Amino acid sequence: MNISEGSATACKRLAGRRIVVTGAASGIGRATAELFAAEGAAVALLDRNSAAASEVAHAIGGFVAEADVTDERGVEAAVRRCEEALGGIDGIVNAAGIMATGSLLDMPVALWRKIIDVNLIGTYLVTRSALASLRKAESGTVVNIASAQGLLPNAADHTAYAASKGGIVNLSRALAAELAPHIRVNSVCPGMVDTPMADIHRANVSNYALKRIAQPDEIARAILFLTDGDSSYVTGAALAVDGGRSFH
Ligand SMILES: NC(=O)c1ccc[n+]([C@@H]2O[C@H](COP(=O)([O-])OP(=O)(O)OC[C@H]3O[C@@H](n4cnc5c(N)ncnc54)[C@H](O)[C@@H]3O)[C@@H](O)[C@H]2O)c1
């Protein structure tokens, strides 16, 4: 390695860190996996869509573990495969999630349960499965992707989603207390982001101080901050990355 290569590696914010990103086949998870790899991390992409995850992994040199985050045994096995492939796990980004709309009376109970199952219980299962590895890490981090709807619900037909995301905010705070001081746990609360999940044509940008929705990379950079050493004194935070939606 010559000197310029050595200094380039040293400048990378996640050099030497081993990170599992769920939901990494698409959207925010994908942008996070790409940014983290560019910043020197070894990345494992955990997603139910292994074909799409493999395309991302191929481009960034990552490892793919197919799993549905609601499947307890499947998650445990997938996290073990990630640990073996990476040689350990220093951090988790829980970005796998689903969104569906419907009023309290219109949404079937099964769909209500599914939203809670994927978004909230999936986050819990992946984090729990990685806990032993995170405890072995020098400085473990968990970043859970909640939503601006988890801080300040403002849409009449997003009740189940808002409940799941409010749960993620408080799960993150509770875990931050439980796992301190060795493991830091934070949540990121995006407003609308330009991904396949979001119906961006329904975006009312006047709700946002910045008068636009976000690009996935803008959320990934906030997740990077909460994963690297720059946020060494931040735990239990719910970071709004929402262009000012939550105060506007
Ligand atoms: N896009 C937005 O406007 C927005 C806003 C706020 C929060 N979020 C949150 O950000 C996260 C990522 O959303 P996105 O916009 O990138 O969505 P996306 O649909 O582009 O990506 C979601 C990914 O999660 C995976 N996934 C879904 N269910 C899964 C399961 N049961 N097991 C494993 N993988 C599963 C999908 O295969 C996909 O790769 C979600 O938690 C979402 O709620 C999104």
The ligand as an SDF file (V2000), in Angstrom:
LIG
                    3D

 44 48  0  0  0  0  0  0  0  0999 V2000
  -39.7370    6.4960    1.7990 N   0  0  0  0  0  0  0  0  0  0  0  0
  -40.2190    7.2900    2.7460 C   0  0  0  0  0  0  0  0  0  0  0  0
  -40.8640    8.3220    2.4610 O   0  0  0  0  0  0  0  0  0  0  0  0
  -39.9670    6.9650    4.2060 C   0  0  0  0  0  0  0  0  0  0  0  0
  -40.2290    7.9630    5.1390 C   0  0  0  0  0  0  0  0  0  0  0  0
  -39.9990    7.6930    6.4840 C   0  0  0  0  0  0  0  0  0  0  0  0
  -39.5400    6.4580    6.8750 C   0  0  0  0  0  0  0  0  0  0  0  0
  -39.3030    5.4990    5.9370 N   0  0  0  0  0  0  0  0  0  0  0  0
  -38.8290    4.2010    6.4310 C   0  0  0  0  0  0  0  0  0  0  0  0
  -37.5600    3.9260    5.8820 O   0  0  0  0  0  0  0  0  0  0  0  0
  -37.3960    2.5060    5.7850 C   0  0  0  0  0  0  0  0  0  0  0  0
  -36.9750    2.1680    4.3720 C   0  0  0  0  0  0  0  0  0  0  0  0
  -38.0310    2.5410    3.4980 O   0  0  0  0  0  0  0  0  0  0  0  0
  -37.7990    2.8260    1.9430 P   0  0  0  0  0  0  0  0  0  0  0  0
  -38.5210    4.0550    1.6190 O   0  0  0  0  0  0  0  0  0  0  0  0
  -36.3590    2.6940    1.6270 O   0  0  0  0  0  0  0  0  0  0  0  0
  -38.6600    1.6080    1.3380 O   0  0  0  0  0  0  0  0  0  0  0  0
  -38.3610    0.5830    0.1520 P   0  0  0  0  0  0  0  0  0  0  0  0
  -39.6660   -0.0650   -0.1050 O   0  0  0  0  0  0  0  0  0  0  0  0
  -37.6430    1.2690   -0.9580 O   0  0  0  0  0  0  0  0  0  0  0  0
  -37.3690   -0.4700    0.8140 O   0  0  0  0  0  0  0  0  0  0  0  0
  -37.7840   -1.3080    1.8550 C   0  0  0  0  0  0  0  0  0  0  0  0
  -36.8960   -2.5530    1.8480 C   0  0  0  0  0  0  0  0  0  0  0  0
  -37.2900   -3.3630    2.9540 O   0  0  0  0  0  0  0  0  0  0  0  0
  -37.3990   -4.7060    2.5040 C   0  0  0  0  0  0  0  0  0  0  0  0
  -38.3860   -5.3930    3.3240 N   0  0  0  0  0  0  0  0  0  0  0  0
  -39.7040   -5.0890    3.4570 C   0  0  0  0  0  0  0  0  0  0  0  0
  -40.2950   -5.9710    4.2620 N   0  0  0  0  0  0  0  0  0  0  0  0
  -39.3490   -6.8620    4.6400 C   0  0  0  0  0  0  0  0  0  0  0  0
  -39.3480   -8.0160    5.4580 C   0  0  0  0  0  0  0  0  0  0  0  0
  -40.4790   -8.4600    6.0430 N   0  0  0  0  0  0  0  0  0  0  0  0
  -38.1930   -8.6720    5.6530 N   0  0  0  0  0  0  0  0  0  0  0  0
  -37.0620   -8.2440    5.0540 C   0  0  0  0  0  0  0  0  0  0  0  0
  -37.0010   -7.1720    4.2540 N   0  0  0  0  0  0  0  0  0  0  0  0
  -38.1340   -6.4900    4.0450 C   0  0  0  0  0  0  0  0  0  0  0  0
  -37.8410   -4.6140    1.0470 C   0  0  0  0  0  0  0  0  0  0  0  0
  -37.5380   -5.7980    0.3320 O   0  0  0  0  0  0  0  0  0  0  0  0
  -37.0480   -3.4010    0.5830 C   0  0  0  0  0  0  0  0  0  0  0  0
  -35.7760   -3.7860    0.1080 O   0  0  0  0  0  0  0  0  0  0  0  0
  -38.7290    1.8950    6.1860 C   0  0  0  0  0  0  0  0  0  0  0  0
  -38.6870    1.4900    7.5300 O   0  0  0  0  0  0  0  0  0  0  0  0
  -39.7010    3.0390    6.0160 C   0  0  0  0  0  0  0  0  0  0  0  0
  -40.8360    2.9010    6.8500 O   0  0  0  0  0  0  0  0  0  0  0  0
  -39.5000    5.7190    4.6080 C   0  0  0  0  0  0  0  0  0  0  0  0
  1  2  1  0
  2  3  2  0
  2  4  1  0
  4  5  1  0
  4 44  2  0
  5  6  2  0
  6  7  1  0
  7  8  2  0
  8  9  1  0
  8 44  1  0
  9 10  1  0
  9 42  1  0
 10 11  1  0
 11 12  1  0
 11 40  1  0
 12 13  1  0
 13 14  1  0
 14 15  2  0
 14 16  1  0
 14 17  1  0
 17 18  1  0
 18 19  2  0
 18 20  1  0
 18 21  1  0
 21 22  1  0
 22 23  1  0
 23 24  1  0
 23 38  1  0
 24 25  1  0
 25 26  1  0
 25 36  1  0
 26 27  1  0
 26 35  1  0
 27 28  2  0
 28 29  1  0
 29 30  1  0
 29 35  2  0
 30 31  1  0
 30 32  2  0
 32 33  1  0
 33 34  2  0
 34 35  1  0
 36 37  1  0
 36 38  1  0
 38 39  1  0
 40 41  1  0
 40 42  1  0
 42 43  1  0
M  CHG  2   8   1  16  -1
M  END
$$$$
